[in-house]
Amino acid sequence: MIVLREEFDDWAVLFDPDSGNAFGLNPVSVFIWKQLDGRHTVQDILEKLGKECADTPDDAETYVRAFLEDLSKAGLAGQEFKEA
């Protein structure tokens, strides 16, 4: 089980007590993490990010995909992410 511990100023830490892996999250990463429920596609996350976050950069898709890849490599996400 992965634990999300929300800290100050919307930052958070993901922690896997079994492996000891921890991963710091900025506010945008926290937003993305909260969308990872198995129902949202990468495109859904990008659309919601664009609607709810001010000044979403043009390269947001690159950031989101890199974040998902990092989570997977750290063992903090255990499934493939839906594309469509």
Backbone as XML, in Angstrom:
<?xml version="1.0"?>
<chain id="A" units="angstrom">
  <residue number="1" name="MET">
    <atom name="N" x="0.842" y="-1.170" z="0.000"/>
    <atom name="CA" x="0.000" y="0.000" z="0.000"/>
    <atom name="C" x="0.894" y="1.241" z="0.000"/>
  </residue>
  <residue number="2" name="ILE">
    <atom name="N" x="0.606" y="2.176" z="-0.892"/>
    <atom name="CA" x="1.357" y="3.424" z="-0.992"/>
    <atom name="C" x="0.645" y="4.482" z="-0.152"/>
  </residue>
  <residue number="3" name="VAL">
    <atom name="N" x="1.404" y="5.217" z="0.628"/>
    <atom name="CA" x="0.851" y="6.238" z="1.505"/>
    <atom name="C" x="1.193" y="7.613" z="0.944"/>
  </residue>
  <residue number="4" name="LEU">
    <atom name="N" x="0.179" y="8.481" z="0.842"/>
    <atom name="CA" x="0.386" y="9.875" z="0.455"/>
    <atom name="C" x="0.292" y="10.708" z="1.720"/>
  </residue>
  <residue number="5" name="ARG">
    <atom name="N" x="1.378" y="11.377" z="2.039"/>
    <atom name="CA" x="1.370" y="12.267" z="3.199"/>
    <atom name="C" x="1.468" y="13.689" z="2.691"/>
  </residue>
  <residue number="6" name="GLU">
    <atom name="N" x="0.369" y="14.426" z="2.844"/>
    <atom name="CA" x="0.353" y="15.809" z="2.379"/>
    <atom name="C" x="1.023" y="16.691" z="3.419"/>
  </residue>
  <residue number="7" name="GLU">
    <atom name="N" x="1.903" y="17.544" z="2.916"/>
    <atom name="CA" x="2.678" y="18.427" z="3.771"/>
    <atom name="C" x="2.168" y="19.863" z="3.612"/>
  </residue>
  <residue number="8" name="PHE">
    <atom name="N" x="2.991" y="20.822" z="3.892"/>
    <atom name="CA" x="2.622" y="22.224" z="3.795"/>
    <atom name="C" x="2.679" y="22.716" z="2.355"/>
  </residue>
  <residue number="9" name="ASP">
    <atom name="N" x="1.956" y="23.795" z="2.062"/>
    <atom name="CA" x="1.948" y="24.441" z="0.746"/>
    <atom name="C" x="1.645" y="23.471" z="-0.389"/>
  </residue>
  <residue number="10" name="ASP">
    <atom name="N" x="0.765" y="22.496" z="-0.141"/>
    <atom name="CA" x="0.307" y="21.539" z="-1.155"/>
    <atom name="C" x="1.380" y="20.567" z="-1.635"/>
  </residue>
  <residue number="11" name="TRP">
    <atom name="N" x="2.511" y="20.482" z="-0.983"/>
    <atom name="CA" x="3.528" y="19.485" z="-1.312"/>
    <atom name="C" x="3.183" y="18.198" z="-0.572"/>
  </residue>
  <residue number="12" name="ALA">
    <atom name="N" x="3.747" y="17.086" z="-1.030"/>
    <atom name="CA" x="3.446" y="15.804" z="-0.389"/>
    <atom name="C" x="4.601" y="14.833" z="-0.590"/>
  </residue>
  <residue number="13" name="VAL">
    <atom name="N" x="4.527" y="13.726" z="0.128"/>
    <atom name="CA" x="5.492" y="12.641" z="-0.010"/>
    <atom name="C" x="4.702" y="11.351" z="-0.209"/>
  </residue>
  <residue number="14" name="LEU">
    <atom name="N" x="5.085" y="10.581" z="-1.234"/>
    <atom name="CA" x="4.559" y="9.231" z="-1.416"/>
    <atom name="C" x="5.540" y="8.288" z="-0.746"/>
  </residue>
  <residue number="15" name="PHE">
    <atom name="N" x="5.017" y="7.322" z="-0.034"/>
    <atom name="CA" x="5.888" y="6.398" z="0.683"/>
    <atom name="C" x="5.343" y="4.984" z="0.574"/>
  </residue>
  <residue number="16" name="ASP">
    <atom name="N" x="6.220" y="4.059" z="0.250"/>
    <atom name="CA" x="5.890" y="2.638" z="0.225"/>
    <atom name="C" x="6.573" y="2.002" z="1.426"/>
  </residue>
  <residue number="17" name="PRO">
    <atom name="N" x="5.820" y="1.703" z="2.488"/>
    <atom name="CA" x="6.446" y="1.158" z="3.693"/>
    <atom name="C" x="7.088" y="-0.213" z="3.488"/>
  </residue>
  <residue number="18" name="ASP">
    <atom name="N" x="6.637" y="-0.957" z="2.493"/>
    <atom name="CA" x="7.216" y="-2.281" z="2.243"/>
    <atom name="C" x="8.624" y="-2.200" z="1.664"/>
  </residue>
  <residue number="19" name="SER">
    <atom name="N" x="8.825" y="-1.257" z="0.730"/>
    <atom name="CA" x="10.131" y="-1.148" z="0.071"/>
    <atom name="C" x="11.001" y="-0.043" z="0.653"/>
  </residue>
  <residue number="20" name="GLY">
    <atom name="N" x="10.362" y="0.906" z="1.344"/>
    <atom name="CA" x="11.091" y="2.062" z="1.848"/>
    <atom name="C" x="11.244" y="3.168" z="0.824"/>
  </residue>
  <residue number="21" name="ASN">
    <atom name="N" x="10.708" y="2.971" z="-0.390"/>
    <atom name="CA" x="10.789" y="4.009" z="-1.418"/>
    <atom name="C" x="9.941" y="5.211" z="-1.032"/>
  </residue>
  <residue number="22" name="ALA">
    <atom name="N" x="10.497" y="6.393" z="-1.244"/>
    <atom name="CA" x="9.775" y="7.639" z="-1.007"/>
    <atom name="C" x="9.983" y="8.539" z="-2.209"/>
  </residue>
  <residue number="23" name="PHE">
    <atom name="N" x="9.017" y="9.404" z="-2.458"/>
    <atom name="CA" x="9.029" y="10.236" z="-3.649"/>
    <atom name="C" x="8.374" y="11.555" z="-3.294"/>
  </residue>
  <residue number="24" name="GLY">
    <atom name="N" x="9.101" y="12.666" z="-3.402"/>
    <atom name="CA" x="8.543" y="13.979" z="-3.110"/>
    <atom name="C" x="7.679" y="14.472" z="-4.257"/>
  </residue>
  <residue number="25" name="LEU">
    <atom name="N" x="6.551" y="15.091" z="-3.921"/>
    <atom name="CA" x="5.618" y="15.586" z="-4.929"/>
    <atom name="C" x="5.379" y="17.079" z="-4.772"/>
  </residue>
  <residue number="26" name="ASN">
    <atom name="N" x="5.509" y="17.804" z="-5.880"/>
    <atom name="CA" x="5.125" y="19.212" z="-5.880"/>
    <atom name="C" x="3.605" y="19.284" z="-6.049"/>
  </residue>
  <residue number="27" name="PRO">
    <atom name="N" x="3.001" y="20.474" z="-5.955"/>
    <atom name="CA" x="1.541" y="20.563" z="-6.034"/>
    <atom name="C" x="0.936" y="19.983" z="-7.316"/>
  </residue>
  <residue number="28" name="VAL">
    <atom name="N" x="1.582" y="20.157" z="-8.454"/>
    <atom name="CA" x="1.050" y="19.599" z="-9.702"/>
    <atom name="C" x="1.125" y="18.076" z="-9.670"/>
  </residue>
  <residue number="29" name="SER">
    <atom name="N" x="2.203" y="17.538" z="-9.146"/>
    <atom name="CA" x="2.334" y="16.086" z="-9.028"/>
    <atom name="C" x="1.282" y="15.503" z="-8.088"/>
  </residue>
  <residue number="30" name="VAL">
    <atom name="N" x="0.967" y="16.221" z="-7.012"/>
    <atom name="CA" x="-0.096" y="15.781" z="-6.102"/>
    <atom name="C" x="-1.417" y="15.721" z="-6.860"/>
  </residue>
  <residue number="31" name="PHE">
    <atom name="N" x="-1.690" y="16.750" z="-7.656"/>
    <atom name="CA" x="-2.915" y="16.781" z="-8.462"/>
    <atom name="C" x="-2.978" y="15.561" z="-9.377"/>
  </residue>
  <residue number="32" name="ILE">
    <atom name="N" x="-1.878" y="15.281" z="-10.074"/>
    <atom name="CA" x="-1.838" y="14.139" z="-10.998"/>
    <atom name="C" x="-2.030" y="12.835" z="-10.221"/>
  </residue>
  <residue number="33" name="TRP">
    <atom name="N" x="-1.322" y="12.672" z="-9.110"/>
    <atom name="CA" x="-1.427" y="11.453" z="-8.311"/>
    <atom name="C" x="-2.884" y="11.169" z="-7.941"/>
  </residue>
  <residue number="34" name="LYS">
    <atom name="N" x="-3.604" y="12.205" z="-7.568"/>
    <atom name="CA" x="-4.991" y="12.028" z="-7.138"/>
    <atom name="C" x="-5.909" y="11.596" z="-8.284"/>
  </residue>
  <residue number="35" name="GLN">
    <atom name="N" x="-5.456" y="11.736" z="-9.523"/>
    <atom name="CA" x="-6.241" y="11.293" z="-10.684"/>
    <atom name="C" x="-5.971" y="9.831" z="-11.035"/>
  </residue>
  <residue number="36" name="LEU">
    <atom name="N" x="-4.969" y="9.236" z="-10.434"/>
    <atom name="CA" x="-4.566" y="7.866" z="-10.776"/>
    <atom name="C" x="-5.435" y="6.851" z="-10.041"/>
  </residue>
  <residue number="37" name="ASP">
    <atom name="N" x="-6.652" y="6.721" z="-10.526"/>
    <atom name="CA" x="-7.615" y="5.828" z="-9.894"/>
    <atom name="C" x="-7.979" y="4.636" z="-10.775"/>
  </residue>
  <residue number="38" name="GLY">
    <atom name="N" x="-7.278" y="4.479" z="-11.902"/>
    <atom name="CA" x="-7.571" y="3.381" z="-12.804"/>
    <atom name="C" x="-8.670" y="3.674" z="-13.798"/>
  </residue>
  <residue number="39" name="ARG">
    <atom name="N" x="-9.346" y="4.802" z="-13.634"/>
    <atom name="CA" x="-10.427" y="5.176" z="-14.551"/>
    <atom name="C" x="-10.014" y="6.286" z="-15.499"/>
  </residue>
  <residue number="40" name="HIS">
    <atom name="N" x="-9.079" y="7.132" z="-15.072"/>
    <atom name="CA" x="-8.664" y="8.270" z="-15.890"/>
    <atom name="C" x="-7.539" y="7.865" z="-16.837"/>
  </residue>
  <residue number="41" name="THR">
    <atom name="N" x="-7.662" y="8.281" z="-18.081"/>
    <atom name="CA" x="-6.583" y="8.074" z="-19.044"/>
    <atom name="C" x="-5.579" y="9.211" z="-18.899"/>
  </residue>
  <residue number="42" name="VAL">
    <atom name="N" x="-4.442" y="9.063" z="-19.542"/>
    <atom name="CA" x="-3.457" y="10.146" z="-19.555"/>
    <atom name="C" x="-4.102" y="11.396" z="-20.153"/>
  </residue>
  <residue number="43" name="GLN">
    <atom name="N" x="-4.872" y="11.224" z="-21.218"/>
    <atom name="CA" x="-5.541" y="12.367" z="-21.852"/>
    <atom name="C" x="-6.536" y="13.022" z="-20.899"/>
  </residue>
  <residue number="44" name="ASP">
    <atom name="N" x="-7.289" y="12.230" z="-20.144"/>
    <atom name="CA" x="-8.215" y="12.782" z="-19.145"/>
    <atom name="C" x="-7.461" y="13.649" z="-18.141"/>
  </residue>
  <residue number="45" name="ILE">
    <atom name="N" x="-6.336" y="13.138" z="-17.680"/>
    <atom name="CA" x="-5.538" y="13.871" z="-16.694"/>
    <atom name="C" x="-5.050" y="15.185" z="-17.287"/>
  </residue>
  <residue number="46" name="LEU">
    <atom name="N" x="-4.581" y="15.151" z="-18.529"/>
    <atom name="CA" x="-4.102" y="16.371" z="-19.183"/>
    <atom name="C" x="-5.222" y="17.391" z="-19.339"/>
  </residue>
  <residue number="47" name="GLU">
    <atom name="N" x="-6.404" y="16.938" z="-19.726"/>
    <atom name="CA" x="-7.537" y="17.853" z="-19.891"/>
    <atom name="C" x="-7.937" y="18.474" z="-18.562"/>
  </residue>
  <residue number="48" name="LYS">
    <atom name="N" x="-8.005" y="17.662" z="-17.527"/>
    <atom name="CA" x="-8.374" y="18.172" z="-16.207"/>
    <atom name="C" x="-7.305" y="19.120" z="-15.671"/>
  </residue>
  <residue number="49" name="LEU">
    <atom name="N" x="-6.058" y="18.791" z="-15.905"/>
    <atom name="CA" x="-4.956" y="19.654" z="-15.492"/>
    <atom name="C" x="-5.073" y="21.020" z="-16.163"/>
  </residue>
  <residue number="50" name="GLY">
    <atom name="N" x="-5.370" y="21.020" z="-17.466"/>
    <atom name="CA" x="-5.531" y="22.269" z="-18.202"/>
    <atom name="C" x="-6.675" y="23.120" z="-17.686"/>
  </residue>
  <residue number="51" name="LYS">
    <atom name="N" x="-7.738" y="22.480" z="-17.229"/>
    <atom name="CA" x="-8.907" y="23.208" z="-16.723"/>
    <atom name="C" x="-8.700" y="23.740" z="-15.315"/>
  </residue>
  <residue number="52" name="GLU">
    <atom name="N" x="-7.994" y="22.980" z="-14.483"/>
    <atom name="CA" x="-7.922" y="23.312" z="-13.063"/>
    <atom name="C" x="-6.633" y="23.980" z="-12.610"/>
  </residue>
  <residue number="53" name="CYS">
    <atom name="N" x="-5.602" y="23.944" z="-13.422"/>
    <atom name="CA" x="-4.325" y="24.540" z="-13.028"/>
    <atom name="C" x="-4.015" y="25.739" z="-13.918"/>
  </residue>
  <residue number="54" name="ALA">
    <atom name="N" x="-3.744" y="26.845" z="-13.290"/>
    <atom name="CA" x="-3.430" y="28.065" z="-14.034"/>
    <atom name="C" x="-2.089" y="27.928" z="-14.748"/>
  </residue>
  <residue number="55" name="ASP">
    <atom name="N" x="-2.013" y="28.515" z="-15.915"/>
    <atom name="CA" x="-0.757" y="28.578" z="-16.675"/>
    <atom name="C" x="-0.147" y="27.204" z="-16.954"/>
  </residue>
  <residue number="56" name="THR">
    <atom name="N" x="-0.968" y="26.261" z="-17.405"/>
    <atom name="CA" x="-0.454" y="24.941" z="-17.766"/>
    <atom name="C" x="0.478" y="25.092" z="-18.964"/>
  </residue>
  <residue number="57" name="PRO">
    <atom name="N" x="1.715" y="24.624" z="-18.871"/>
    <atom name="CA" x="2.664" y="24.796" z="-19.977"/>
    <atom name="C" x="2.295" y="23.936" z="-21.184"/>
  </residue>
  <residue number="58" name="ASP">
    <atom name="N" x="2.792" y="24.347" z="-22.337"/>
    <atom name="CA" x="2.532" y="23.611" z="-23.572"/>
    <atom name="C" x="3.106" y="22.200" z="-23.524"/>
  </residue>
  <residue number="59" name="ASP">
    <atom name="N" x="4.153" y="21.999" z="-22.753"/>
    <atom name="CA" x="4.782" y="20.678" z="-22.674"/>
    <atom name="C" x="4.271" y="19.856" z="-21.483"/>
  </residue>
  <residue number="60" name="ALA">
    <atom name="N" x="3.063" y="20.141" z="-21.027"/>
    <atom name="CA" x="2.503" y="19.434" z="-19.872"/>
    <atom name="C" x="2.444" y="17.930" z="-20.104"/>
  </residue>
  <residue number="61" name="GLU">
    <atom name="N" x="2.156" y="17.509" z="-21.328"/>
    <atom name="CA" x="2.078" y="16.074" z="-21.602"/>
    <atom name="C" x="3.421" y="15.401" z="-21.340"/>
  </residue>
  <residue number="62" name="THR">
    <atom name="N" x="4.497" y="16.046" z="-21.730"/>
    <atom name="CA" x="5.834" y="15.499" z="-21.490"/>
    <atom name="C" x="6.079" y="15.351" z="-19.990"/>
  </residue>
  <residue number="63" name="TYR">
    <atom name="N" x="5.703" y="16.370" z="-19.229"/>
    <atom name="CA" x="5.874" y="16.340" z="-17.775"/>
    <atom name="C" x="5.051" y="15.208" z="-17.157"/>
  </residue>
  <residue number="64" name="VAL">
    <atom name="N" x="3.781" y="15.103" z="-17.553"/>
    <atom name="CA" x="2.901" y="14.082" z="-16.983"/>
    <atom name="C" x="3.447" y="12.690" z="-17.275"/>
  </residue>
  <residue number="65" name="ARG">
    <atom name="N" x="3.846" y="12.450" z="-18.512"/>
    <atom name="CA" x="4.366" y="11.128" z="-18.877"/>
    <atom name="C" x="5.672" y="10.815" z="-18.129"/>
  </residue>
  <residue number="66" name="ALA">
    <atom name="N" x="6.532" y="11.805" z="-17.974"/>
    <atom name="CA" x="7.783" y="11.599" z="-17.230"/>
    <atom name="C" x="7.489" y="11.292" z="-15.762"/>
  </residue>
  <residue number="67" name="PHE">
    <atom name="N" x="6.531" y="11.990" z="-15.192"/>
    <atom name="CA" x="6.143" y="11.750" z="-13.805"/>
    <atom name="C" x="5.613" y="10.324" z="-13.632"/>
  </residue>
  <residue number="68" name="LEU">
    <atom name="N" x="4.745" y="9.890" z="-14.543"/>
    <atom name="CA" x="4.198" y="8.535" z="-14.470"/>
    <atom name="C" x="5.299" y="7.484" z="-14.612"/>
  </residue>
  <residue number="69" name="GLU">
    <atom name="N" x="6.238" y="7.751" z="-15.502"/>
    <atom name="CA" x="7.376" y="6.837" z="-15.689"/>
    <atom name="C" x="8.219" y="6.767" z="-14.412"/>
  </residue>
  <residue number="70" name="ASP">
    <atom name="N" x="8.469" y="7.928" z="-13.793"/>
    <atom name="CA" x="9.248" y="7.966" z="-12.552"/>
    <atom name="C" x="8.554" y="7.189" z="-11.432"/>
  </residue>
  <residue number="71" name="LEU">
    <atom name="N" x="7.226" y="7.353" z="-11.326"/>
    <atom name="CA" x="6.473" y="6.611" z="-10.316"/>
    <atom name="C" x="6.608" y="5.109" z="-10.530"/>
  </residue>
  <residue number="72" name="SER">
    <atom name="N" x="6.497" y="4.714" z="-11.778"/>
    <atom name="CA" x="6.590" y="3.297" z="-12.115"/>
    <atom name="C" x="7.975" y="2.741" z="-11.779"/>
  </residue>
  <residue number="73" name="LYS">
    <atom name="N" x="9.016" y="3.468" z="-12.147"/>
    <atom name="CA" x="10.388" y="3.030" z="-11.869"/>
    <atom name="C" x="10.668" y="2.938" z="-10.373"/>
  </residue>
  <residue number="74" name="ALA">
    <atom name="N" x="10.040" y="3.835" z="-9.597"/>
    <atom name="CA" x="10.244" y="3.836" z="-8.148"/>
    <atom name="C" x="9.383" y="2.784" z="-7.450"/>
  </residue>
  <residue number="75" name="GLY">
    <atom name="N" x="8.558" y="2.075" z="-8.222"/>
    <atom name="CA" x="7.692" y="1.064" z="-7.633"/>
    <atom name="C" x="6.496" y="1.636" z="-6.908"/>
  </residue>
  <residue number="76" name="LEU">
    <atom name="N" x="6.155" y="2.890" z="-7.215"/>
    <atom name="CA" x="5.044" y="3.553" z="-6.539"/>
    <atom name="C" x="3.764" y="3.545" z="-7.366"/>
  </residue>
  <residue number="77" name="ALA">
    <atom name="N" x="3.832" y="2.986" z="-8.547"/>
    <atom name="CA" x="2.647" y="2.796" z="-9.390"/>
    <atom name="C" x="2.792" y="1.415" z="-10.000"/>
  </residue>
  <residue number="78" name="GLY">
    <atom name="N" x="1.769" y="0.605" z="-9.878"/>
    <atom name="CA" x="1.919" y="-0.778" z="-10.277"/>
    <atom name="C" x="1.138" y="-1.207" z="-11.489"/>
  </residue>
  <residue number="79" name="GLN">
    <atom name="N" x="0.644" y="-0.259" z="-12.274"/>
    <atom name="CA" x="-0.142" y="-0.649" z="-13.441"/>
    <atom name="C" x="0.244" y="0.192" z="-14.636"/>
  </residue>
  <residue number="80" name="GLU">
    <atom name="N" x="-0.123" y="-0.289" z="-15.796"/>
    <atom name="CA" x="0.068" y="0.499" z="-17.008"/>
    <atom name="C" x="-0.980" y="1.603" z="-17.018"/>
  </residue>
  <residue number="81" name="PHE">
    <atom name="N" x="-0.627" y="2.729" z="-17.560"/>
    <atom name="CA" x="-1.543" y="3.856" z="-17.598"/>
    <atom name="C" x="-2.304" y="3.851" z="-18.909"/>
  </residue>
  <residue number="82" name="LYS">
    <atom name="N" x="-3.596" y="4.087" z="-18.818"/>
    <atom name="CA" x="-4.452" y="4.069" z="-19.998"/>
    <atom name="C" x="-4.103" y="5.210" z="-20.933"/>
  </residue>
  <residue number="83" name="GLU">
    <atom name="N" x="-4.102" y="4.918" z="-22.214"/>
    <atom name="CA" x="-3.795" y="5.935" z="-23.216"/>
    <atom name="C" x="-5.050" y="6.571" z="-23.793"/>
  </residue>
  <residue number="84" name="ALA">
    <atom name="N" x="-6.136" y="5.826" z="-23.888"/>
    <atom name="CA" x="-7.336" y="6.376" z="-24.531"/>
    <atom name="C" x="-8.545" y="6.171" z="-23.664"/>
  </residue>
</chain>
